[in-house]
Amino acid sequence: MKALYEEFKKALDEQNKDRAVEICIKAIDEEKTDIPGLYLHILTPALNEWDCDYEVDRLCIWNEHVRSSIVRTVMECCYPYIARKRRERSSDGRSPKVAVVCPVEEYHEIGARMVADIFALAGYDVTFAGANTPQDSFLEAMKVLRPLYVAVSISNYYNLISGRCVISQIKQWTPQSRIIVGGNAFKNNPEYWKEIGADIYLTDPVEILKMGERDLK
């Protein structure tokens, strides 16, 4: 896994999208890793461990966005594998529904997309709304979807307030839904999920696979 990580990180540092995608898809095809392993042990650390002096290097933001774009492309290329696995786990077509959302002003969506994909791998019927989801639109959609779980991803600490607000509204509009939260905003205060009204705090996305084994019985 370490060699795979270093190979991918080199391609990412060089902003070589073709090579980065090739490395990851080949690793999946050759069963050197699976999708959760790729997401959590290759893509995530390659993003998180990158460092740049934003006060000195005026290209830092540009390079950060390019790196994120490459990772999104890798994830899109992985989706056919995910869809096939989802069909295998939920062959009867009656999968529990899950909605994954980022609250207003939360623009970091890669972690949320990873969670959405792992829910799909576990066999759930997943709707991913993306970053900075307008609250009114999201709440209207919840009345239609009536999901078993709503996963709220919060990366920026300052967005915990909007997270608390959207969770409160979800509980009013769709009280049958259980609220899952996760993201870097909880890293320094792992108990804060209780204060904002969530039902589950997800620290390891792989736990979703165990949830699927229970919920899809």
Secondary structure by P-SEA (a helix, b strand, c coil): caaaaaaaaaaaaacaaaaaaaaaaaaaaaccccaaaaacccaaaaaaacccccccccaaaaaaaaaaaaaaaaaaaaaaaaaaaaaaaccccccbbbbbbbcccccccaaaaaaaaaaaaaccccccccccccaaaaaaaaaaacccbbbbbbccccaaaaaaaaaaaaaaacccbbbbbbccccccccccccccccccccccccaaaaaaaaaac
